[in-house]
Amino acid sequence: MSQQYYEPKDLKDFPNITEHATAEGEKFFEYYTQATGAGHLSEREKALIALSVATVRHCPYCIDAYTNKCLSLGVTNDEMMEAVHVGAAMAAGDILAHATQMRKIIKKKEM
């Protein structure tokens, strides 16, 4: 098997991001734990949000981690795919909203 840029085994190394910047890494994990743990939203809801964001941001490590997290929390395949479609729709909407700039320039040049 050829080596890939992203390797699933590298996900296990994530806790070591504190290396060479211990204080920053520890603060990140404190924040990450707080942000992704149950609060006003359930852990399940936050896992679905994280999976959607992971796909939009194209992070294979996060897609791996949050697909498995969702499965462990009883999220169905259909629910995960629906969450991914929400992310895709938001990304498409963001791109189309930025077409406003293009349309403004066109209208200005047509005057």
N, C-alpha and C positions, 0 to 999 in steps of 0.2 A: 504494500500500500504506500502510495506517495504521501509525503508530508504536506500538510495544508497550512495556510497561514493561521486559520482558526482551528484549533484542535480541541475536541471536547474535554480531554484530560486537563487542559489548561484551566478550565473552570475551577478545578479543585485548588488551584494556586491563588485564587482571588483573595482569600484571607491574608495572604502575604503582602498585600499592597501597602501594609504598614512599614515594610522594610525601607530603610533610608529616609523615612519621614514618619516616624512613629506617632508623634502627637497628632499630625494631620490625619493619618490613617485611622487612629482611634476615634477622633472626632467625627470622621466620615461614618464609621460603623455605628457610632452612637446615633447620629442623625438618621442614617439608613434604617436602623432598627426601629426608631421612633416613627419615621415616615411610612414604613411598609407594614407596621404592626396594626392591630385592630385599634380603632379610635371611634370617631363618628361613623366611619365606614368600617365594614367588617374586613377581616384578613382576606376573605374570599373575594370581596369586591376589589380590594386593593391589588390582589394577585391578577385579576382580569385586566385592570387598568395597566399594571406593569407589563403584562403580556402584550397588550395593544401598543403601548409605547415602545416596547422592545422591537416589535416588528416594524413600526414606523421608523425607528432609529437604526434599523438593520444590525442589531447586536446579536450575533449568534449565541454568545454566552448567556445573555439575558433571556433570549427565546428558549434556550435549553432549560435554564433555571426556572423560569416562570411557567413553561408548559408543564414541567414536572411538579411544580408547586400547585398549580391549578388542579392537576390530576389528583394530587394527594389530598386536596380539599374537596374532592367530589365534583369539580366543575366538569360538565359534559363537553364532548367534542364540539357539539353544536353551539354551546355557549362560548367556547373559546373562539370558534370561527366567527361568530357574530361580533365578538369584541374586536377581533382583527379587522373586520369590515368597518366597524366604527372608526378605528384608527385610519384605515385607508380613505374613508369618506372625509375625515377631518383633514388629512394631508392633501387630498384633491381640492377640497374647499379652500384651504390655505393658498394653494397654488393659483386657483382661479380668482381668489380675492385680490391677489397681487396683479392680476391682469388689469386692474383699475388703472395702474400706472401707465400701461400701454395704451389703454383707451383714452386717457387724459391727453397723452402726447399726440395721438392720432387726431383727436378733436381739435386740439390747439393748432395743428398743422393744416387742418381743413378750413380754418377761419380765414 
